[in-house]
Amino acid sequence: MTQLEPSDLRLKLLSQYKRTLASVLTLAAVVLVILPFWTTFQDALTRLVMGVGWYRSLQDLVVPYELRLVGSLLATAGMPIRVGQAYIEWNKASGGIEVIYLAWNCLGWQTAVLFVITLFTGLAGRYTLLSKLETLAIGILGTYLVNLLRLALVVVVYLAVGRPFGVVFHDYFSSLMTLGWLFLFWWFAFTFVLEAKSDSEAQHTNPRLVDLSQ
């Protein structure tokens, strides 16, 4: 095994850092280009889902499941909440009961769609199949967990500071949280997970590639 000189190692690490930074910035540009059309795209996709009736399955099956998970997270943190079939409620300090209803459109499927869009750019390079599968698995699991955390934080903000701040948090900070997760995920993937194919692997994958030095 060839041992690199310190200067060569620094150059290699700097080159890797530059490639990682370039890849993350490329994805950031893709996301920023998409964002102006994102609200319109969400509305169109929502109407499509409602038109074909898919939302009923989400509302009847997925919503209660995610509510139980979010309720378990909040209960573990000591939050005095009660979970129903499609809502979370608690007793307000001023008296009365506060209720948050979870609709199918709040499940975070928009985040999943945006994640899939970034996959087309993020996995387009000459990376090994195993590292691509590892990146995909980490992304799916991370997106799922971040979505649960987002829902839990919405309830925490509602409970701590009231409905007006909770609505603002739900409408704006949730989107920033999604973008922050995607940037962090792809930085991690480019830095630690994705592995470039060796020349022999690349040539085997694409026989049209030839060694010009011969």
C-alpha positions, 0 to 999 in steps of 0.5 A, a space after each residue: 500500500 502506497 503511503 502518501 507524503 503529507 503534502 500529497 495528502 493535503 492536496 488530496 483532501 483539499 481536492 476532495 473538499 472542493 469536489 464536495 463543496 461543488 456538489 453541495 452548491 450544485 444541489 443548493 442551486 437546483 433547490 433554489 431554482 425549484 423553490 419559486 415554483 414549489 408552492 404552485 407545484 404543491 397545490 397542483 399535486 395536492 389537487 391531483 391526489 384529492 382528485 384520484 382519492 388517494 388522500 383517504 388512505 393517507 388520512 385513514 391509515 397513515 395519519 393515526 400511525 404518525 400521530 401515535 409516533 409523535 404522541 409517543 415522542 412528546 409523552 417521552 419528553 414529558 408533554 401533557 398531551 392526549 392523542 386521538 384518531 386525527 388530533 392531539 389535545 392538551 389542557 391550556 394553563 389558562 383553562 380549556 382545551 387546545 386541539 391540533 388536527 393532523 390532516 393528510 396534507 401535513 404528513 410531509 409528503 412534500 419533503 419526500 418529493 423534494 428529496 426524490 428530486 435532489 436524488 436525480 442530481 446527487 446520485 448522477 455522478 460516477 459512484 459505486 452502486 453500493 455507496 449509492 444504495 447506502 446514500 438512498 437508505 440514509 436519506 429515506 430514514 433521515 427524511 422520515 425521522 426529520 419529518 417526525 421531529 418537524 411534527 413534534 416541534 410544531 406541537 411543542 411550539 403550539 403548546 409553549 407559546 400559543 397558536 399564532 406562533 405555532 401557525 407561523 412555525 408550521 408555515 415557514 420554519 418547517 420549510 427551512 427545516 426541510 431545506 436545512 436537512 437536505 443540505 446537511 444530508 447531501 454534505 454528509 453523503 458527498 463527504 462520507 458515504 459516496 465513493 467514486 468508481 475506480 478506473 477499472 470499475 468505470 471502464 467495466 460499467 461503460 466499455 466505451 471508456 478506454 485508457 488513452 495512455 496506451 
